[in-house]
Amino acid sequence: MATPLLPNSRTEPDGSAVIRVLSYNIRSMRDDTDALARVIRACAPDLVLIQEAPRFFRWRKKLARLARAADLVIVTGGATTTGPAILSDLRATVERTEDILLPPTPGLHRRGLATAVVRFAGARLGVVSCHLSLDRDERSAQGGLLLDRLAAMGVEHLIAGGDLNERPDGPTFRRLAEALQDCHAVAPWGGTDTWTPGNPYQRIDAIFATKGVEVLGCGVPDGLPGVTEEDLRAATDHLPVLAALRIPAA
């Protein structure tokens, strides 16, 4: 069965904005970067919430190369957040950004948040890209810090997306879904499971939005025109999550 159409980006007469948001763990661009760029470009996103962006030698050039290949620009993040980053198209006006390092746990990879406040026409939006810990206790603490950061951004409408390293029945995922809209659960579209591309069997990547954001559809864009199974398998070790959202005018 063909994947139904997802709404395209547009500006409504009342100043609200329909946008496409993509969340994608790109595994430090260690795989087929041409396939990765093709997947992103075919999704036609206004915002891309990246996890595992390049962090080491010439990381800015690598991320910039991906952005150019996908017709996007870098907003913030990368090595400065230990992996999360945000890309956007030229439709977005960036008000401010902040890269945040979360408290370290000895022996574990340090995590961070890439954050930004952006405008699309008359709509204003707070955005966070995250990649939570593999450790259950640290992940729980980071889920609380993510919610705290969203609340402190001073923006009515907010989205957060990323690799949670936890399924929807886990305590941290449930906590986020209770405070925010789990976009795929609200408006299922496309595929569900995000890991691994060769044999997807669990949903550990998600996009969340505050209650005032209208979710028009969200899921793995398998079957979307221009997105092939071959590219999804070659691009990285996660499947992306794509959402269409209507952001009310400020």
Backbone as numpy.savetxt, mean C-alpha at the origin, in Angstrom:
# Nx Ny Nz CAx CAy CAz Cx Cy Cz
-13.65 -16.92 -15.08 -14.49 -15.72 -15.08 -13.62 -14.48 -15.08
-13.95 -13.50 -15.91 -13.16 -12.29 -16.00 -13.32 -11.45 -14.73
-12.23 -10.81 -14.33 -12.30 -9.91 -13.19 -13.13 -8.68 -13.56
-14.14 -8.31 -12.75 -14.94 -7.14 -13.09 -14.10 -5.88 -13.09
-14.60 -4.87 -13.79 -13.86 -3.62 -13.89 -13.81 -2.92 -12.55
-12.66 -2.31 -12.27 -12.49 -1.48 -11.08 -12.61 -0.02 -11.53
-13.28 0.83 -10.76 -13.43 2.23 -11.20 -12.09 2.90 -11.48
-12.06 3.70 -12.51 -10.88 4.48 -12.85 -10.79 5.72 -11.97
-9.62 6.29 -11.89 -9.42 7.53 -11.14 -10.19 8.67 -11.82
-10.76 9.53 -11.00 -11.47 10.69 -11.56 -11.75 11.68 -10.44
-12.08 12.88 -10.83 -12.52 13.91 -9.89 -14.01 14.13 -10.08
-14.75 14.09 -8.99 -16.20 14.27 -9.04 -16.56 15.75 -9.04
-17.75 16.10 -9.53 -18.16 17.52 -9.56 -18.14 18.21 -8.20
-18.34 17.43 -7.12 -18.35 18.02 -5.78 -16.95 18.18 -5.19
-15.91 17.84 -5.96 -14.54 17.97 -5.47 -13.99 16.72 -4.83
-14.83 15.70 -4.64 -14.32 14.44 -4.12 -13.49 13.75 -5.20
-12.66 12.80 -4.80 -11.75 12.16 -5.74 -11.86 10.65 -5.63
-11.97 9.99 -6.77 -11.84 8.55 -6.84 -10.39 8.25 -7.19
-9.73 7.48 -6.34 -8.31 7.17 -6.56 -8.10 5.67 -6.51
-7.01 5.25 -7.13 -6.57 3.86 -7.03 -5.32 3.81 -6.15
-5.33 2.89 -5.20 -4.22 2.73 -4.26 -3.72 1.29 -4.36
-2.42 1.13 -4.53 -1.80 -0.17 -4.64 -0.84 -0.37 -3.47
-0.95 -1.51 -2.79 0.03 -1.88 -1.75 0.79 -3.09 -2.26
2.16 -3.03 -2.14 2.97 -4.04 -2.82 4.30 -4.22 -2.09
4.56 -5.46 -1.66 5.88 -5.82 -1.13 6.74 -6.22 -2.32
7.80 -5.45 -2.60 8.58 -5.63 -3.83 9.91 -6.36 -3.59
10.12 -6.88 -2.40 11.29 -7.72 -2.07 12.61 -7.08 -2.50
12.74 -5.81 -2.21 13.99 -5.07 -2.48 14.39 -5.10 -3.96
13.40 -5.31 -4.84 13.65 -5.33 -6.28 14.71 -6.35 -6.65
14.66 -7.51 -5.99 15.63 -8.57 -6.25 15.17 -9.52 -7.35
13.98 -9.29 -7.88 13.42 -10.21 -8.86 13.38 -9.54 -10.23
12.35 -9.77 -11.01 12.24 -9.23 -12.36 11.65 -7.82 -12.28
12.49 -6.81 -12.34 12.01 -5.44 -12.16 11.18 -4.97 -13.35
11.41 -5.52 -14.53 10.56 -5.17 -15.68 9.14 -5.68 -15.46
9.02 -6.91 -14.97 7.70 -7.46 -14.66 7.03 -6.66 -13.55
7.80 -6.27 -12.54 7.28 -5.46 -11.45 6.71 -4.15 -11.96
7.44 -3.47 -12.81 6.97 -2.20 -13.37 5.73 -2.39 -14.22
5.68 -3.48 -14.97 4.49 -3.73 -15.81 3.25 -3.94 -14.95
3.39 -4.68 -13.85 2.25 -4.91 -12.96 1.77 -3.58 -12.38
2.69 -2.79 -11.87 2.31 -1.52 -11.26 1.65 -0.61 -12.29
2.25 -0.50 -13.45 1.72 0.40 -14.49 0.32 -0.03 -14.94
0.10 -1.35 -15.07 -1.21 -1.85 -15.50 -2.30 -1.56 -14.48
-1.92 -1.46 -13.21 -2.90 -1.15 -12.16 -3.31 0.32 -12.17
-2.56 1.17 -12.86 -2.85 2.60 -12.97 -3.11 3.25 -11.62
-2.19 3.08 -10.66 -2.44 3.62 -9.32 -2.12 5.11 -9.23
-2.85 5.79 -8.35 -2.51 7.16 -7.97 -1.50 7.16 -6.84
-1.58 6.15 -5.98 -0.65 5.98 -4.86 -0.19 4.54 -4.83
1.10 4.33 -4.56 1.63 2.99 -4.34 2.29 2.97 -2.97
1.82 2.06 -2.13 2.39 1.88 -0.79 3.33 0.69 -0.88
4.62 0.98 -0.88 5.66 -0.02 -1.09 6.14 -0.57 0.25
6.41 -1.88 0.28 7.17 -2.48 1.37 8.41 -3.16 0.78
9.44 -3.22 1.59 10.74 -3.76 1.17 11.29 -3.05 -0.06
11.26 -1.72 -0.02 11.98 -0.95 -1.03 13.48 -1.18 -0.83
14.30 -0.95 -1.87 15.75 -1.11 -1.70 16.26 -0.26 -0.54
17.23 -0.81 0.22 17.71 -0.12 1.42 19.22 0.11 1.43
19.91 -0.47 0.48 21.37 -0.42 0.57 21.96 0.32 -0.63
23.02 -0.17 -1.20 23.81 0.55 -2.20 22.93 1.10 -3.32
23.01 2.43 -3.52 22.27 3.14 -4.57 20.76 2.89 -4.50
20.24 2.84 -3.28 18.82 2.52 -3.12 17.92 3.59 -3.73
18.31 4.86 -3.64 17.48 5.92 -4.23 17.37 5.77 -5.74
18.50 5.46 -6.40 18.48 5.30 -7.85 17.61 4.12 -8.26
17.67 3.04 -7.50 16.87 1.87 -7.83 15.38 2.18 -7.70
15.00 2.84 -6.62 13.59 3.17 -6.42 13.13 4.19 -7.45
13.99 5.15 -7.78 13.64 6.14 -8.80 13.47 5.48 -10.16
14.30 4.49 -10.46 14.18 3.78 -11.73 12.83 3.06 -11.82
12.41 2.43 -10.73 11.11 1.77 -10.72 9.99 2.79 -10.89
10.08 3.90 -10.19 9.05 4.92 -10.30 8.92 5.42 -11.73
10.04 5.70 -12.38 9.99 6.18 -13.76 9.37 5.13 -14.68
9.75 3.87 -14.50 9.24 2.81 -15.35 7.73 2.61 -15.18
7.21 2.97 -14.00 5.78 2.83 -13.72 5.02 4.14 -13.88
5.69 5.18 -14.42 5.07 6.50 -14.64 4.64 7.15 -13.32
5.50 7.04 -12.32 5.22 7.58 -11.00 6.41 8.39 -10.51
6.26 9.01 -9.34 7.35 9.73 -8.68 7.43 9.26 -7.23
8.62 9.44 -6.63 8.81 9.08 -5.23 8.24 10.19 -4.35
7.44 9.81 -3.37 6.93 10.76 -2.38 7.83 10.74 -1.15
8.10 9.56 -0.60 8.92 9.46 0.60 9.25 8.01 0.89
10.18 7.80 1.81 10.50 6.47 2.31 11.61 5.77 1.54
11.85 4.52 1.92 12.93 3.72 1.37 13.85 3.27 2.50
15.14 3.52 2.34 16.09 3.17 3.39 15.83 3.97 4.66
15.29 5.18 4.53 15.03 6.05 5.69 13.95 5.49 6.61
13.16 4.53 6.12 12.13 3.90 6.94 12.38 2.40 7.08
13.55 1.94 6.64 13.94 0.53 6.59 13.04 -0.29 5.67
12.45 0.35 4.66 11.71 -0.41 3.66 10.43 0.18 3.14
9.49 0.64 3.98 8.27 1.23 3.45 8.54 2.51 2.65
7.77 2.71 1.60 7.90 3.91 0.77 6.54 4.22 0.16
6.41 5.43 -0.35 5.19 5.85 -1.03 5.57 6.46 -2.37
4.90 6.00 -3.43 5.01 6.58 -4.76 3.66 7.19 -5.12
3.66 8.12 -6.07 2.39 8.70 -6.52 2.48 9.07 -7.99
1.31 9.31 -8.58 1.31 9.90 -9.91 1.32 11.42 -9.76
1.35 12.12 -10.88 1.43 13.58 -10.84 0.11 14.23 -10.47
-0.93 13.44 -10.35 -2.22 13.98 -9.92 -2.19 14.40 -8.45
-1.32 13.79 -7.68 -1.26 14.06 -6.24 -0.43 15.31 -5.97
-0.93 16.13 -5.07 -0.18 17.26 -4.53 0.26 16.89 -3.12
1.55 16.87 -2.88 2.07 16.44 -1.58 2.18 17.64 -0.66
1.48 17.58 0.47 1.55 18.65 1.48 2.75 18.47 2.39
2.93 17.26 2.89 4.06 17.02 3.79 4.32 15.53 3.87
5.53 15.20 4.30 5.91 13.79 4.50 6.66 13.65 5.81
6.68 12.45 6.34 7.47 12.16 7.53 7.85 10.69 7.51
9.14 10.42 7.65 9.64 9.05 7.76 9.88 8.73 9.22
9.31 7.63 9.68 9.31 7.31 11.10 9.96 5.95 11.32
10.92 5.89 12.25 11.49 4.63 12.68 10.81 4.19 13.96
10.31 2.96 13.98 9.65 2.43 15.16 10.70 1.92 16.16
10.33 1.82 17.44 11.30 1.37 18.45 11.91 0.02 18.07
13.22 -0.11 18.22 13.89 -1.37 17.83 13.73 -2.43 18.91
13.76 -3.68 18.47 13.82 -4.83 19.36 15.13 -5.55 19.09
15.98 -5.74 20.10 17.27 -6.40 19.86 17.11 -7.74 19.15
17.90 -7.92 18.11 17.89 -9.17 17.36 16.87 -9.24 16.24
16.01 -8.20 16.12 15.00 -8.19 15.07 15.23 -7.01 14.13
14.81 -7.20 12.88 14.92 -6.13 11.89 14.09 -4.93 12.33
14.69 -3.74 12.31 13.96 -2.55 12.72 12.94 -2.16 11.66
11.78 -1.72 12.09 10.69 -1.37 11.19 10.45 0.14 11.20
9.73 0.59 10.18 9.42 2.01 10.09 8.11 2.23 9.36
7.70 3.51 9.30 6.49 3.92 8.60 6.83 5.04 7.64
6.35 4.94 6.40 6.42 6.05 5.46 5.07 6.75 5.49
5.06 8.05 5.76 3.79 8.77 5.90 3.79 10.02 5.06
2.58 10.40 4.62 2.43 11.61 3.81 1.00 12.11 3.94
0.84 13.40 3.70 -0.48 14.01 3.52 -0.51 14.55 2.10
-1.52 14.12 1.34 -1.60 14.48 -0.07 -3.00 15.01 -0.38
-3.10 15.70 -1.51 -4.39 16.19 -2.00 -4.63 15.68 -3.42
-5.87 15.32 -3.67 -6.34 15.02 -5.02 -7.55 15.92 -5.26
-7.37 16.92 -6.11 -8.44 17.90 -6.33 -8.86 18.49 -4.98
-10.14 18.35 -4.60 -10.59 18.91 -3.33 -10.51 17.96 -2.17
-9.91 16.79 -2.38 -9.85 15.77 -1.33 -8.47 15.74 -0.69
-8.44 15.65 0.64 -7.19 15.62 1.40 -7.09 14.29 2.12
-5.90 13.68 2.09 -5.76 12.30 2.53 -4.45 12.08 3.26
-4.50 11.45 4.42 -3.31 10.98 5.11 -3.01 9.55 4.67
-1.73 9.25 4.45 -1.33 7.97 3.87 -0.17 7.39 4.68
-0.24 6.08 4.96 0.84 5.40 5.66 1.12 4.06 4.97
2.40 3.80 4.71 2.84 2.48 4.25 3.59 1.81 5.39
3.26 0.54 5.65 3.85 -0.15 6.80 4.23 -1.58 6.45
5.14 -2.13 7.23 5.55 -3.53 7.11 5.80 -4.00 8.54
4.84 -4.77 9.08 4.90 -5.13 10.48 5.80 -6.34 10.71
6.17 -6.51 11.96 7.17 -7.50 12.36 6.69 -8.94 12.17
7.66 -9.83 12.01 7.39 -11.27 12.02 7.14 -11.78 13.44
7.60 -11.03 14.44 7.45 -11.42 15.84 6.08 -10.98 16.36
5.33 -11.89 16.94 3.95 -11.62 17.35 3.84 -10.45 18.31
4.68 -10.43 19.35 4.56 -9.37 20.35 4.97 -8.02 19.77
6.06 -7.99 19.01 6.48 -6.74 18.41 5.44 -6.27 17.40
4.87 -7.18 16.66 3.84 -6.83 15.67 2.63 -6.20 16.35
2.24 -6.73 17.49 1.11 -6.18 18.23 1.40 -4.74 18.65
2.61 -4.50 19.17 2.98 -3.14 19.57 2.99 -2.21 18.37
3.49 -2.69 17.24 3.56 -1.85 16.04 2.18 -1.54 15.50
1.24 -2.47 15.63 -0.13 -2.17 15.22 -0.71 -1.01 16.01
-0.44 -0.98 17.31 -0.89 0.15 18.13 -0.21 1.44 17.74
1.08 1.39 17.45 1.80 2.60 17.04 1.31 3.10 15.69
0.92 2.18 14.80 0.36 2.59 13.52 -0.95 3.35 13.72
-1.82 2.84 14.56 -3.08 3.53 14.83 -2.83 4.89 15.50
-1.87 4.94 16.40 -1.52 6.21 17.04 -1.04 7.22 16.01
-0.21 6.79 15.08 0.33 7.68 14.06 -0.79 8.21 13.17
-1.71 7.35 12.77 -2.84 7.80 11.95 -3.65 8.85 12.70
-3.90 8.62 13.98 -4.70 9.56 14.76 -4.00 10.90 14.93
-2.66 10.89 14.89 -1.89 12.12 15.11 -1.65 12.92 13.83
-2.10 12.43 12.68 -1.79 13.11 11.43 -2.64 14.35 11.19
-3.73 14.50 11.95 -4.54 15.70 11.82 -5.31 15.79 10.53
-5.67 14.65 9.96 -6.40 14.59 8.69 -7.64 13.74 8.91
-8.76 14.18 8.37 -10.02 13.45 8.59 -10.01 12.09 7.91
-9.53 12.04 6.66 -9.59 10.81 5.88 -8.18 10.22 5.75
-8.08 8.91 6.05 -6.77 8.27 6.14 -6.80 6.89 5.52
-5.67 6.48 4.97 -5.51 5.10 4.52 -4.17 4.58 5.02
-4.11 3.28 5.24 -2.85 2.62 5.60 -2.82 1.30 4.85
-1.66 0.95 4.34 -1.56 -0.32 3.63 -0.20 -0.93 3.84
-0.16 -2.26 3.71 1.15 -2.88 3.84 1.09 -4.37 4.05
2.27 -4.89 4.33 2.48 -6.29 4.64 2.38 -6.43 6.16
1.31 -7.09 6.62 1.07 -7.21 8.06 1.76 -8.42 8.68
2.22 -9.35 7.84 2.80 -10.59 8.34 1.84 -11.31 9.28
0.55 -11.18 8.99 -0.47 -11.81 9.83 -1.76 -11.95 9.02
-2.48 -13.02 9.28 -3.75 -13.26 8.59 -4.88 -12.47 9.27
-6.04 -12.38 8.60 -7.15 -11.61 9.17 -7.65 -12.11 10.52
-7.40 -13.38 10.87 -7.85 -13.87 12.17 -6.83 -13.61 13.28
-5.71 -12.98 12.95 -4.70 -12.65 13.96 -5.09 -11.43 14.77
-4.56 -11.29 15.98 -4.98 -10.20 16.87 -4.65 -8.81 16.35
-3.49 -8.63 15.72 -3.13 -7.31 15.23 -3.97 -6.94 14.02
-4.17 -7.87 13.09 -5.03 -7.62 11.93 -6.44 -7.27 12.40
-6.95 -8.04 13.36 -8.31 -7.78 13.87 -8.40 -6.40 14.52
-7.37 -6.02 15.24 -7.39 -4.70 15.89 -7.46 -3.59 14.86
-6.69 -3.72 13.78 -6.72 -2.72 12.73 -8.07 -2.71 12.03
-8.63 -3.89 11.79 -9.92 -3.98 11.10 -11.07 -3.47 11.96
-10.92 -3.49 13.27 -11.95 -2.94 14.15 -11.91 -1.42 14.16
-10.71 -0.85 14.06 -10.57 0.60 14.10 -10.77 1.24 12.74
-10.51 0.48 11.67 -10.54 0.99 10.31 -11.36 0.03 9.44
-11.63 0.45 8.22 -12.24 -0.46 7.25 -11.17 -1.34 6.61
-11.33 -2.64 6.68 -10.51 -3.58 5.92 -11.10 -3.58 4.51
-10.43 -2.93 3.58 -11.05 -2.61 2.29 -11.49 -3.86 1.53
-10.70 -4.93 1.56 -11.11 -6.13 0.83 -12.34 -6.77 1.46
-12.45 -6.73 2.78 -13.62 -7.30 3.44 -14.87 -6.46 3.15
-14.69 -5.14 3.03 -15.83 -4.25 2.77 -16.34 -4.38 1.35
-15.44 -4.42 0.38 -15.82 -4.46 -1.04 -14.90 -5.42 -1.78
-15.13 -6.73 -1.65 -14.23 -7.70 -2.28 -14.22 -7.57 -3.80
-13.03 -7.61 -4.34 -12.82 -7.53 -5.80 -11.54 -8.29 -6.12
-11.48 -8.91 -7.28 -10.26 -9.61 -7.65 -9.98 -10.79 -6.73
-8.69 -11.07 -6.53 -8.29 -12.18 -5.69 -8.17 -11.78 -4.23
-7.98 -12.79 -3.38 -7.93 -12.57 -1.93 -6.54 -12.80 -1.35
-5.97 -13.96 -1.56 -4.71 -14.33 -0.90 -3.52 -13.67 -1.60
-2.53 -13.26 -0.81 -1.43 -12.45 -1.33 -0.06 -13.11 -1.24
0.04 -14.25 -0.59 1.35 -14.89 -0.43 1.15 -16.39 -0.48
1.95 -17.06 -1.32 2.97 -16.58 -2.26 2.37 -16.58 -3.67
2.99 -15.87 -4.64 2.41 -15.80 -5.98 2.24 -17.15 -6.65
3.18 -18.07 -6.44 3.08 -19.38 -7.08 1.96 -20.24 -6.54
1.62 -20.04 -5.27 0.57 -20.83 -4.62 -0.05 -20.00 -3.51
-0.82 -18.96 -3.86 -1.35 -18.07 -2.82 -2.33 -18.81 -1.90
-2.05 -18.75 -0.60 -2.89 -19.47 0.36 -3.20 -18.66 1.61
-2.67 -17.43 1.72 -3.00 -16.63 2.90 -2.96 -15.15 2.56
-3.84 -14.41 3.22 -3.93 -12.96 3.02 -3.18 -12.27 4.16
-1.98 -11.76 3.86 -1.18 -11.07 4.88 -0.88 -9.63 4.48
-1.40 -9.19 3.34 -1.23 -7.82 2.86 -2.62 -7.20 2.75
-2.75 -5.93 3.12 -4.07 -5.32 3.15 -3.99 -3.81 3.03
-5.12 -3.22 2.68 -5.31 -1.77 2.67 -6.47 -1.46 3.60
-6.27 -0.49 4.47 -7.28 -0.05 5.43 -7.62 1.41 5.18
-8.84 1.80 5.54 -9.26 3.19 5.37 -10.18 3.59 6.53
-10.17 4.87 6.84 -11.09 5.38 7.86 -12.53 5.34 7.34
-13.47 5.49 8.26 -14.88 5.23 7.95 -15.45 6.16 6.88
-14.94 7.38 6.76 -15.49 8.32 5.80 -15.08 8.06 4.36
-14.14 7.17 4.15 -13.68 6.81 2.80 -14.60 5.73 2.24
-15.10 5.93 1.02 -15.95 4.93 0.40 -15.09 3.93 -0.38
-15.22 2.66 -0.02 -14.44 1.61 -0.68 -15.26 1.08 -1.87
-14.73 1.24 -3.07 -15.43 0.84 -4.29 -15.01 -0.55 -4.76
-13.92 -1.05 -4.25 -13.44 -2.38 -4.62 -12.01 -2.54 -4.16
-11.63 -3.77 -3.76 -10.26 -3.99 -3.28 -9.92 -5.47 -3.34
-8.73 -5.77 -3.88 -8.26 -7.14 -3.89 -7.03 -7.29 -4.76
-6.60 -8.51 -4.94 -5.46 -8.81 -5.79 -5.87 -8.65 -7.25
-5.12 -7.87 -8.04 -5.56 -7.56 -9.41 -5.24 -8.65 -10.42
-5.47 -9.90 -10.06 -5.25 -10.96 -11.04 -6.41 -10.92 -12.05
-6.08 -10.98 -13.32 -7.10 -10.86 -14.35 -7.35 -9.44 -14.81
-6.77 -8.46 -14.14 -6.90 -7.08 -14.60 -6.18 -6.95 -15.94
-6.75 -6.25 -16.91 -6.07 -6.10 -18.20 -4.65 -5.58 -18.04
-3.70 -6.28 -18.65 -2.30 -5.89 -18.56 -1.54 -6.57 -17.44
-2.23 -7.21 -16.51 -1.59 -7.93 -15.40 -1.63 -9.41 -15.72
-0.48 -10.01 -15.95 -0.42 -11.42 -16.30 0.05 -12.25 -15.12
-0.33 -13.52 -15.12 0.13 -14.43 -14.07 1.64 -14.56 -14.10
2.22 -14.55 -15.30 3.66 -14.66 -15.44 4.37 -13.49 -14.76
3.86 -12.28 -14.99 4.47 -11.11 -14.37 4.29 -11.12 -12.86
3.12 -11.53 -12.38 2.89 -11.57 -10.94 3.84 -12.55 -10.26
4.12 -13.66 -10.90 5.04 -14.65 -10.32 6.48 -14.16 -10.38
6.83 -13.43 -11.45 8.22 -13.02 -11.65 8.59 -11.77 -10.89
7.62 -10.93 -10.54 7.90 -9.59 -10.03 8.47 -9.59 -8.61
7.91 -10.43 -7.73 8.30 -10.42 -6.32 7.65 -11.62 -5.64
7.83 -11.77 -4.32 7.27 -12.93 -3.63 5.94 -12.66 -2.96
5.33 -11.51 -3.21 3.98 -11.20 -2.75 3.12 -10.82 -3.94
1.81 -10.97 -3.79 0.88 -10.41 -4.75 0.43 -9.04 -4.25
0.18 -8.11 -5.17 -0.23 -6.76 -4.76 -1.70 -6.71 -4.39
-2.06 -5.66 -3.67 -3.46 -5.37 -3.34 -3.80 -4.01 -3.95
-4.89 -3.98 -4.73 -5.32 -2.75 -5.40 -6.70 -2.37 -4.90
-6.88 -1.09 -4.55 -8.17 -0.60 -4.08 -8.59 0.63 -4.87
-9.87 0.75 -5.13 -10.45 2.00 -5.65 -11.25 2.62 -4.51
-10.95 3.87 -4.21 -11.53 4.55 -3.06 -12.07 5.90 -3.47
-13.18 6.30 -2.89 -13.70 7.66 -3.09 -13.42 8.47 -1.82
-12.62 9.53 -1.98 -12.23 10.38 -0.86 -13.10 11.64 -0.89
-13.88 11.92 0.15 -14.72 13.11 0.13 -13.90 14.39 0.05
-14.49 15.41 -0.51 -13.83 16.71 -0.57 -13.63 17.25 0.83
-12.53 17.97 1.01 -12.22 18.53 2.32 -13.24 19.61 2.66
